[in-house]
Amino acid sequence: MFVPVSRPLLGKEETELVMDVMSRGEISGFSGSRIKEFETRFAEFCGTSHAVTVSSGTAALHLALATLRIGLGDEVLVSTFTNMATFFAVLYQGATPIPIDMEAHTLNMDPRLLEQKITPRTKAILPVHLFGHPVNMDPVLDVARRHNLFVIEDAAEAHGATYKGKRVGSLGDIGCFSFYANKIVTTGEGGMVTTNRPELAERARMLKSLAFGTENKFMHQDVGYNYRLTNLQAAVGVAQMGKIDDILRRKKEMAAYYLRELAGISAIQLPVEEPYASNVYWMFNIVLRGPLSGKRTAFMAALKERGVETREDFVPFNLQDIFIARGLTKPEDCPVANDISKDGLYLPSGTDISEPELAHVVASVREVVTALGVA
Ligand SMILES: Cc1ncc(COP(=O)(O)O)c(C=O)c1O
């Protein structure tokens, strides 16, 4: 048996909608109705008044920063423990990212560390809802309000997660989503910007499509980007929105199985679901603790031998050689991230993972824990 880390849930609905737009030649980011339909359904799903499709999650983050006119000399407070796309987007704008260390249990930005990093140049906070668990947003929003900062949510991994009953992507000024193949909703590649502010939606829409003029198309309104999602991809997105409840239910079931079956292994730190949160468990992430700490390479290799694919956690911003070399950060900036990230990995978490596959993963984990000499 081989159990991959992730597999998308695709069916005949996606194929039919793609063939439909293909047969009518409506394939670009300008043509066709599926883009509008995808945006409307996604906004409704998030509880925002606006959603703007883009070509990737990275494009969504960059567009959010450009829309808010964050640029040279500005500072943005970012969760250090994330896909580096979050940091790249800040750097594309010439702004300076300031890494914020994480909470050891949720793996998200620790809001208690924000205030001490604020300077007269700080313009925004960029929390990341990692692995499907929402950030503790009230303290983040409170700091933002008191210091007049924008809040951009990186919700690339958390479609449908809620904070105190509200969906992520609707909590700050702008929300950013990814639809890469392993995400909760996928269009192969793709992304979305969500907001409740019409003027931001309008500016994002203008910038994402080369900032074309309104009267004379080729008299441009600004320096724009081509971040358009195609109608072909939007067709996949519309089909995916039809199964989002099913996808979220499957993720919960997958997590419930792992949580139940792995609960007895004290050397494995399992994901949490804080009282304020509904975790959508994009990936089921574990951290090797105590006697397993420092044994990640052997742990992953032994699982691979048993046909269980895993992936090591992100390397935090403060440990990235390219950023240390530029003087943007140093390892000791975020001690919690250093401790967790070296021992973290995720287990197979595909939306269509079957019960026999889950049983195989659990049995393999138990065997490997024993083989590594941990009771
Ligand atoms: C937290 C986070 N932010 C941003 C991105 C970038 O999204 P994309 O790959 O669609 O550009 C990803 C994933 O790929 C991610 O996990």
The ligand as an ORCA input file, in Angstrom:
! r2SCAN-3c Opt
* xyz 0 1
  C       0.287     29.515      4.002
  C       0.450     29.613      2.511
  N       0.517     30.833      1.941
  C       0.656     30.974      0.623
  C       0.753     29.898     -0.223
  C       0.983     30.122     -1.678
  O      -0.066     29.666     -2.466
  P       0.208     29.245     -4.003
  O       1.023     28.008     -3.989
  O      -1.166     29.027     -4.542
  O       0.902     30.392     -4.654
  C       0.662     28.601      0.330
  C       0.705     27.354     -0.445
  O       1.120     27.019     -1.409
  C       0.526     28.461      1.727
  O       0.474     27.244      2.280
*
